[in-house]
Amino acid sequence: ALDAEGLRAKTKVIIGGGPVSERFAEQIGADAYAFDAVAGVRAIKELIAN
């Protein structure tokens, strides 16, 4: 959906939690994976810094 609307280049995709894995995040092209909320905040801070 993001690709189809031309938004993927401007949008970061971060997934995580019990139902998903880091491997799945890589398979779908997510920008980051976090196993919990604290790791998610760290991932967001890192993406913003870069």
N, CA, C and O atoms as a Maestro MAE file, in Angstrom:
{
 s_m_m2io_version
 :::
 2.0.0
}

f_m_ct {
 s_m_title
 :::
 protein
 m_atom[200] {
  # First column is atom index #
  i_m_mmod_type
  r_m_x_coord
  r_m_y_coord
  r_m_z_coord
  i_m_residue_number
  s_m_chain_name
  s_m_pdb_residue_name
  s_m_pdb_atom_name
  i_m_atomic_number
  :::
  1 25 0.819 -1.192 0.000 1 A "ALA " " N  " 7
  2 3 0.000 0.000 0.000 1 A "ALA " " CA " 6
  3 2 0.868 1.263 0.000 1 A "ALA " " C  " 6
  4 15 0.583 2.217 -0.724 1 A "ALA " " O  " 8
  5 25 1.922 1.262 0.812 2 A "LEU " " N  " 7
  6 3 2.800 2.437 0.836 2 A "LEU " " CA " 6
  7 2 3.500 2.629 -0.502 2 A "LEU " " C  " 6
  8 15 3.635 3.754 -0.984 2 A "LEU " " O  " 8
  9 25 3.946 1.525 -1.100 3 A "ASP " " N  " 7
  10 3 4.584 1.607 -2.419 3 A "ASP " " CA " 6
  11 2 3.600 2.124 -3.462 3 A "ASP " " C  " 6
  12 15 3.930 3.002 -4.259 3 A "ASP " " O  " 8
  13 25 2.403 1.576 -3.450 4 A "ALA " " N  " 7
  14 3 1.394 1.941 -4.444 4 A "ALA " " CA " 6
  15 2 1.026 3.419 -4.372 4 A "ALA " " C  " 6
  16 15 0.710 4.038 -5.388 4 A "ALA " " O  " 8
  17 25 1.068 3.976 -3.174 5 A "GLU " " N  " 7
  18 3 0.721 5.387 -2.993 5 A "GLU " " CA " 6
  19 2 1.938 6.306 -3.097 5 A "GLU " " C  " 6
  20 15 1.812 7.523 -2.967 5 A "GLU " " O  " 8
  21 25 3.121 5.721 -3.332 6 A "GLY " " N  " 7
  22 3 4.333 6.521 -3.444 6 A "GLY " " CA " 6
  23 2 4.829 7.076 -2.124 6 A "GLY " " C  " 6
  24 15 5.526 8.090 -2.102 6 A "GLY " " O  " 8
  25 25 4.481 6.428 -1.022 7 A "LEU " " N  " 7
  26 3 4.832 6.925 0.303 7 A "LEU " " CA " 6
  27 2 5.983 6.178 0.967 7 A "LEU " " C  " 6
  28 15 6.478 6.614 2.007 7 A "LEU " " O  " 8
  29 25 6.414 5.077 0.394 8 A "ARG " " N  " 7
  30 3 7.402 4.227 1.068 8 A "ARG " " CA " 6
  31 2 8.715 4.957 1.322 8 A "ARG " " C  " 6
  32 15 9.323 4.765 2.375 8 A "ARG " " O  " 8
  33 25 9.158 5.770 0.408 9 A "ALA " " N  " 7
  34 3 10.429 6.480 0.579 9 A "ALA " " CA " 6
  35 2 10.377 7.483 1.730 9 A "ALA " " C  " 6
  36 15 11.414 7.822 2.301 9 A "ALA " " O  " 8
  37 25 9.186 7.956 2.073 10 A "LYS " " N  " 7
  38 3 9.031 8.953 3.130 10 A "LYS " " CA " 6
  39 2 8.562 8.359 4.448 10 A "LYS " " C  " 6
  40 15 8.407 9.084 5.431 10 A "LYS " " O  " 8
  41 25 8.334 7.047 4.486 11 A "THR " " N  " 7
  42 3 7.745 6.409 5.655 11 A "THR " " CA " 6
  43 2 8.642 5.297 6.170 11 A "THR " " C  " 6
  44 15 9.115 4.475 5.385 11 A "THR " " O  " 8
  45 25 8.881 5.255 7.458 12 A "LYS " " N  " 7
  46 3 9.644 4.179 8.079 12 A "LYS " " CA " 6
  47 2 8.664 3.131 8.604 12 A "LYS " " C  " 6
  48 15 7.648 3.463 9.214 12 A "LYS " " O  " 8
  49 25 8.985 1.864 8.358 13 A "VAL " " N  " 7
  50 3 8.148 0.759 8.816 13 A "VAL " " CA " 6
  51 2 8.900 0.022 9.913 13 A "VAL " " C  " 6
  52 15 10.005 -0.477 9.698 13 A "VAL " " O  " 8
  53 25 8.290 -0.041 11.091 14 A "ILE " " N  " 7
  54 3 8.873 -0.720 12.237 14 A "ILE " " CA " 6
  55 2 7.841 -1.720 12.738 14 A "ILE " " C  " 6
  56 15 6.699 -1.356 13.020 14 A "ILE " " O  " 8
  57 25 8.247 -2.982 12.848 15 A "ILE " " N  " 7
  58 3 7.328 -3.991 13.353 15 A "ILE " " CA " 6
  59 2 7.969 -4.703 14.526 15 A "ILE " " C  " 6
  60 15 9.184 -4.642 14.714 15 A "ILE " " O  " 8
  61 25 7.149 -5.378 15.312 16 A "GLY " " N  " 7
  62 3 7.710 -6.120 16.429 16 A "GLY " " CA " 6
  63 2 6.657 -6.759 17.295 16 A "GLY " " C  " 6
  64 15 5.463 -6.753 16.995 16 A "GLY " " O  " 8
  65 25 7.149 -7.308 18.377 17 A "GLY " " N  " 7
  66 3 6.282 -8.005 19.304 17 A "GLY " " CA " 6
  67 2 6.303 -9.505 19.064 17 A "GLY " " C  " 6
  68 15 6.982 -9.999 18.164 17 A "GLY " " O  " 8
  69 25 5.560 -10.203 19.872 18 A "GLY " " N  " 7
  70 3 5.530 -11.656 19.835 18 A "GLY " " CA " 6
  71 2 5.144 -12.297 18.520 18 A "GLY " " C  " 6
  72 15 5.729 -13.316 18.154 18 A "GLY " " O  " 8
  73 25 4.180 -11.742 17.789 19 A "PRO " " N  " 7
  74 3 3.713 -12.417 16.575 19 A "PRO " " CA " 6
  75 2 4.686 -12.400 15.398 19 A "PRO " " C  " 6
  76 15 4.487 -13.134 14.430 19 A "PRO " " O  " 8
  77 25 5.731 -11.579 15.461 20 A "VAL " " N  " 7
  78 3 6.635 -11.460 14.316 20 A "VAL " " CA " 6
  79 2 8.081 -11.702 14.743 20 A "VAL " " C  " 6
  80 15 8.394 -11.720 15.933 20 A "VAL " " O  " 8
  81 25 8.945 -11.886 13.766 21 A "SER " " N  " 7
  82 3 10.363 -12.110 14.047 21 A "SER " " CA " 6
  83 2 11.207 -11.120 13.250 21 A "SER " " C  " 6
  84 15 10.721 -10.454 12.336 21 A "SER " " O  " 8
  85 25 12.473 -11.042 13.619 22 A "GLU " " N  " 7
  86 3 13.387 -10.173 12.880 22 A "GLU " " CA " 6
  87 2 13.526 -10.663 11.436 22 A "GLU " " C  " 6
  88 15 13.641 -9.859 10.511 22 A "GLU " " O  " 8
  89 25 13.514 -11.958 11.252 23 A "ARG " " N  " 7
  90 3 13.596 -12.515 9.892 23 A "ARG " " CA " 6
  91 2 12.394 -12.065 9.057 23 A "ARG " " C  " 6
  92 15 12.553 -11.689 7.895 23 A "ARG " " O  " 8
  93 25 11.198 -12.101 9.641 24 A "PHE " " N  " 7
  94 3 10.004 -11.657 8.920 24 A "PHE " " CA " 6
  95 2 10.125 -10.179 8.564 24 A "PHE " " C  " 6
  96 15 9.765 -9.773 7.459 24 A "PHE " " O  " 8
  97 25 10.629 -9.379 9.496 25 A "ALA " " N  " 7
  98 3 10.817 -7.950 9.232 25 A "ALA " " CA " 6
  99 2 11.719 -7.741 8.022 25 A "ALA " " C  " 6
  100 15 11.451 -6.885 7.180 25 A "ALA " " O  " 8
  101 25 12.788 -8.526 7.940 26 A "GLU " " N  " 7
  102 3 13.686 -8.438 6.786 26 A "GLU " " CA " 6
  103 2 12.976 -8.865 5.506 26 A "GLU " " C  " 6
  104 15 13.145 -8.240 4.459 26 A "GLU " " O  " 8
  105 25 12.179 -9.932 5.592 27 A "GLN " " N  " 7
  106 3 11.481 -10.446 4.410 27 A "GLN " " CA " 6
  107 2 10.508 -9.431 3.823 27 A "GLN " " C  " 6
  108 15 10.358 -9.350 2.603 27 A "GLN " " O  " 8
  109 25 9.851 -8.660 4.675 28 A "ILE " " N  " 7
  110 3 8.864 -7.702 4.170 28 A "ILE " " CA " 6
  111 2 9.465 -6.326 3.900 28 A "ILE " " C  " 6
  112 15 8.771 -5.420 3.439 28 A "ILE " " O  " 8
  113 25 10.758 -6.173 4.188 29 A "GLY " " N  " 7
  114 3 11.422 -4.902 3.919 29 A "GLY " " CA " 6
  115 2 11.194 -3.835 4.968 29 A "GLY " " C  " 6
  116 15 11.305 -2.644 4.675 29 A "GLY " " O  " 8
  117 25 10.876 -4.245 6.191 30 A "ALA " " N  " 7
  118 3 10.701 -3.273 7.271 30 A "ALA " " CA " 6
  119 2 12.033 -2.582 7.546 30 A "ALA " " C  " 6
  120 15 13.098 -3.164 7.342 30 A "ALA " " O  " 8
  121 25 11.965 -1.356 8.004 31 A "ASP " " N  " 7
  122 3 13.174 -0.604 8.320 31 A "ASP " " CA " 6
  123 2 13.766 -1.014 9.659 31 A "ASP " " C  " 6
  124 15 14.963 -0.846 9.892 31 A "ASP " " O  " 8
  125 25 12.929 -1.551 10.538 32 A "ALA " " N  " 7
  126 3 13.414 -1.969 11.852 32 A "ALA " " CA " 6
  127 2 12.478 -3.009 12.448 32 A "ALA " " C  " 6
  128 15 11.300 -3.098 12.102 32 A "ALA " " O  " 8
  129 25 13.047 -3.789 13.356 33 A "TYR " " N  " 7
  130 3 12.293 -4.778 14.125 33 A "TYR " " CA " 6
  131 2 12.582 -4.509 15.592 33 A "TYR " " C  " 6
  132 15 13.710 -4.175 15.956 33 A "TYR " " O  " 8
  133 25 11.577 -4.652 16.425 34 A "ALA " " N  " 7
  134 3 11.754 -4.504 17.865 34 A "ALA " " CA " 6
  135 2 10.980 -5.607 18.572 34 A "ALA " " C  " 6
  136 15 9.811 -5.849 18.271 34 A "ALA " " O  " 8
  137 25 11.641 -6.275 19.516 35 A "PHE " " N  " 7
  138 3 10.972 -7.370 20.207 35 A "PHE " " CA " 6
  139 2 10.006 -6.881 21.274 35 A "PHE " " C  " 6
  140 15 9.120 -7.626 21.692 35 A "PHE " " O  " 8
  141 25 10.164 -5.629 21.724 36 A "ASP " " N  " 7
  142 3 9.223 -5.051 22.686 36 A "ASP " " CA " 6
  143 2 9.180 -3.530 22.505 36 A "ASP " " C  " 6
  144 15 9.886 -2.976 21.662 36 A "ASP " " O  " 8
  145 25 8.351 -2.870 23.301 37 A "ALA " " N  " 7
  146 3 8.150 -1.424 23.150 37 A "ALA " " CA " 6
  147 2 9.423 -0.631 23.422 37 A "ALA " " C  " 6
  148 15 9.703 0.347 22.728 37 A "ALA " " O  " 8
  149 25 10.191 -1.039 24.418 38 A "VAL " " N  " 7
  150 3 11.429 -0.323 24.735 38 A "VAL " " CA " 6
  151 2 12.398 -0.399 23.560 38 A "VAL " " C  " 6
  152 15 13.009 0.604 23.190 38 A "VAL " " O  " 8
  153 25 12.538 -1.576 22.977 39 A "ALA " " N  " 7
  154 3 13.398 -1.730 21.800 39 A "ALA " " CA " 6
  155 2 12.837 -0.931 20.624 39 A "ALA " " C  " 6
  156 15 13.595 -0.422 19.799 39 A "ALA " " O  " 8
  157 25 11.520 -0.821 20.549 40 A "GLY " " N  " 7
  158 3 10.891 -0.031 19.497 40 A "GLY " " CA " 6
  159 2 11.256 1.438 19.598 40 A "GLY " " C  " 6
  160 15 11.543 2.084 18.590 40 A "GLY " " O  " 8
  161 25 11.244 1.964 20.807 41 A "VAL " " N  " 7
  162 3 11.627 3.366 21.011 41 A "VAL " " CA " 6
  163 2 13.086 3.570 20.618 41 A "VAL " " C  " 6
  164 15 13.428 4.566 19.981 41 A "VAL " " O  " 8
  165 25 13.943 2.626 20.998 42 A "ARG " " N  " 7
  166 3 15.358 2.722 20.607 42 A "ARG " " CA " 6
  167 2 15.510 2.722 19.088 42 A "ARG " " C  " 6
  168 15 16.280 3.505 18.531 42 A "ARG " " O  " 8
  169 25 14.767 1.836 18.427 43 A "ALA " " N  " 7
  170 3 14.843 1.743 16.964 43 A "ALA " " CA " 6
  171 2 14.390 3.045 16.315 43 A "ALA " " C  " 6
  172 15 15.000 3.508 15.351 43 A "ALA " " O  " 8
  173 25 13.327 3.629 16.838 44 A "ILE " " N  " 7
  174 3 12.825 4.893 16.294 44 A "ILE " " CA " 6
  175 2 13.860 6.000 16.482 44 A "ILE " " C  " 6
  176 15 14.121 6.772 15.560 44 A "ILE " " O  " 8
  177 25 14.445 6.077 17.669 45 A "LYS " " N  " 7
  178 3 15.470 7.097 17.916 45 A "LYS " " CA " 6
  179 2 16.647 6.937 16.959 45 A "LYS " " C  " 6
  180 15 17.183 7.925 16.458 45 A "LYS " " O  " 8
  181 25 17.048 5.693 16.707 46 A "GLU " " N  " 7
  182 3 18.158 5.445 15.786 46 A "GLU " " CA " 6
  183 2 17.798 5.846 14.359 46 A "GLU " " C  " 6
  184 15 18.615 6.437 13.653 46 A "GLU " " O  " 8
  185 25 16.576 5.526 13.934 47 A "LEU " " N  " 7
  186 3 16.145 5.899 12.588 47 A "LEU " " CA " 6
  187 2 16.089 7.414 12.429 47 A "LEU " " C  " 6
  188 15 16.457 7.945 11.381 47 A "LEU " " O  " 8
  189 25 15.634 8.102 13.457 48 A "ILE " " N  " 7
  190 3 15.554 9.566 13.405 48 A "ILE " " CA " 6
  191 2 16.955 10.173 13.353 48 A "ILE " " C  " 6
  192 15 17.187 11.145 12.634 48 A "ILE " " O  " 8
  193 25 17.884 9.603 14.112 49 A "ALA " " N  " 7
  194 3 19.251 10.128 14.166 49 A "ALA " " CA " 6
  195 2 19.976 9.968 12.836 49 A "ALA " " C  " 6
  196 15 20.859 10.758 12.499 49 A "ALA " " O  " 8
  197 25 19.596 8.942 12.086 50 A "ASN " " N  " 7
  198 3 20.269 8.692 10.804 50 A "ASN " " CA " 6
  199 2 19.464 9.339 9.744 50 A "ASN " " C  " 6
  200 15 19.823 9.271 8.568 50 A "ASN " " O  " 8
  :::
 }
 m_bond[199] {
  # First column is bond index #
  i_m_from
  i_m_to
  i_m_order
  :::
  1 1 2 1
  2 2 3 1
  3 3 4 2
  4 3 5 1
  5 5 6 1
  6 6 7 1
  7 7 8 2
  8 7 9 1
  9 9 10 1
  10 10 11 1
  11 11 12 2
  12 11 13 1
  13 13 14 1
  14 14 15 1
  15 15 16 2
  16 15 17 1
  17 17 18 1
  18 18 19 1
  19 19 20 2
  20 19 21 1
  21 21 22 1
  22 22 23 1
  23 23 24 2
  24 23 25 1
  25 25 26 1
  26 26 27 1
  27 27 28 2
  28 27 29 1
  29 29 30 1
  30 30 31 1
  31 31 32 2
  32 31 33 1
  33 33 34 1
  34 34 35 1
  35 35 36 2
  36 35 37 1
  37 37 38 1
  38 38 39 1
  39 39 40 2
  40 39 41 1
  41 41 42 1
  42 42 43 1
  43 43 44 2
  44 43 45 1
  45 45 46 1
  46 46 47 1
  47 47 48 2
  48 47 49 1
  49 49 50 1
  50 50 51 1
  51 51 52 2
  52 51 53 1
  53 53 54 1
  54 54 55 1
  55 55 56 2
  56 55 57 1
  57 57 58 1
  58 58 59 1
  59 59 60 2
  60 59 61 1
  61 61 62 1
  62 62 63 1
  63 63 64 2
  64 63 65 1
  65 65 66 1
  66 66 67 1
  67 67 68 2
  68 67 69 1
  69 69 70 1
  70 70 71 1
  71 71 72 2
  72 71 73 1
  73 73 74 1
  74 74 75 1
  75 75 76 2
  76 75 77 1
  77 77 78 1
  78 78 79 1
  79 79 80 2
  80 79 81 1
  81 81 82 1
  82 82 83 1
  83 83 84 2
  84 83 85 1
  85 85 86 1
  86 86 87 1
  87 87 88 2
  88 87 89 1
  89 89 90 1
  90 90 91 1
  91 91 92 2
  92 91 93 1
  93 93 94 1
  94 94 95 1
  95 95 96 2
  96 95 97 1
  97 97 98 1
  98 98 99 1
  99 99 100 2
  100 99 101 1
  101 101 102 1
  102 102 103 1
  103 103 104 2
  104 103 105 1
  105 105 106 1
  106 106 107 1
  107 107 108 2
  108 107 109 1
  109 109 110 1
  110 110 111 1
  111 111 112 2
  112 111 113 1
  113 113 114 1
  114 114 115 1
  115 115 116 2
  116 115 117 1
  117 117 118 1
  118 118 119 1
  119 119 120 2
  120 119 121 1
  121 121 122 1
  122 122 123 1
  123 123 124 2
  124 123 125 1
  125 125 126 1
  126 126 127 1
  127 127 128 2
  128 127 129 1
  129 129 130 1
  130 130 131 1
  131 131 132 2
  132 131 133 1
  133 133 134 1
  134 134 135 1
  135 135 136 2
  136 135 137 1
  137 137 138 1
  138 138 139 1
  139 139 140 2
  140 139 141 1
  141 141 142 1
  142 142 143 1
  143 143 144 2
  144 143 145 1
  145 145 146 1
  146 146 147 1
  147 147 148 2
  148 147 149 1
  149 149 150 1
  150 150 151 1
  151 151 152 2
  152 151 153 1
  153 153 154 1
  154 154 155 1
  155 155 156 2
  156 155 157 1
  157 157 158 1
  158 158 159 1
  159 159 160 2
  160 159 161 1
  161 161 162 1
  162 162 163 1
  163 163 164 2
  164 163 165 1
  165 165 166 1
  166 166 167 1
  167 167 168 2
  168 167 169 1
  169 169 170 1
  170 170 171 1
  171 171 172 2
  172 171 173 1
  173 173 174 1
  174 174 175 1
  175 175 176 2
  176 175 177 1
  177 177 178 1
  178 178 179 1
  179 179 180 2
  180 179 181 1
  181 181 182 1
  182 182 183 1
  183 183 184 2
  184 183 185 1
  185 185 186 1
  186 186 187 1
  187 187 188 2
  188 187 189 1
  189 189 190 1
  190 190 191 1
  191 191 192 2
  192 191 193 1
  193 193 194 1
  194 194 195 1
  195 195 196 2
  196 195 197 1
  197 197 198 1
  198 198 199 1
  199 199 200 2
  :::
 }
}
